[in-house]
Amino acid sequence: MTTMDAPDRDSELVFHYTRAATALEHILETMMLRLNSISDTNDPWESRRELTGFSARRRELPDFAAWDEIDRHVKRARVACFCREDGPASRDPTALDFPLPWVGWARDRMWAQYADGHRGLCLAFDRRMLIDSFNKALASRGERLAENVTYSDDTPSLSYDNDRLREVGTEAYKAEYRRKHAHVRYLRKRKDWEGEREFRLVLLDDLDAGPDAHVPIDGALVYLMMGDRFPRGYLPCIDAVTRRLGVPAYQLMYSGDVYARQHGA
């Protein structure tokens, strides 16, 4: 299997926004982050059926049954999505005087869209350790990518090669096609999403209907950030989690010149 990841600074952090119940009942309880199907992402562009055409030297119709199999194979990819910082990472959010635009835990849209309207959590991870855990845990499941998403409104060319399909057969060609177009299909979004500054873990899953794919986060989790509207009823759960895991928890504040406060301090 092939591992594909980008060079990275050891200190860089990435951030996963989620609902409080999802974080507390699943991610932090199991210390596992589940990868979702590419078809479950918010952008229909990513899971659409590719119908841009095909190329062939001979005048014959393509094998449409094979195209159906290729489409299913392309959609077999699983992803975990994060928000990245565009500047030096801070492992102590309270040390910042103000939330610069690149601060990964201070994105208003991300809180509103992915973290239950500021009532959820943002989990901060050491990017390098997260990638290492991803590669180690899922090495047997297929090729893996760990890279930043790029943004473009250009329409890529993803045509099928009918002659190549006949030459190597459906099984070989579907893997070849997915590998060739992986960056376009899984690491590229329209520019309307550009403000998310997304980083992804992508598994090109080899299993047709295998078990869920999980990434262990023990050691990679750096801290928890609660939203400005985080329910007080969940605070005992946060206390229990921080004691058990030995990681700090903070809360994002929209008050005066204080933008992050450590929980319990």
Buried (B, 14 or more C-beta within 10 A) or exposed (E): EEBBBEEBEEEBBBBBBBBBBBBBEBBBEEBBBBBBBBEEBEEEBBBEEBEEEBEBEEEEEBBEEBBEBBBEBBBBBBBBBBBBBEEEBBEEBBEBEEBEEBBBBBBEEBBBEBBBEBBBBBBBBBBBBBBBBBBEBBEEBBBBBBBBBEBEEEEEEBEBBBBBBBEBEBEEBBBBBBEEBBBEBBBBBEEEBEBBBBBBBBBBBBEEEEEEBBBBBEEBBBBBBBBBBBBEEBBEBBEEBBEEBEBBBBBBBEEEEEBBBEBEE
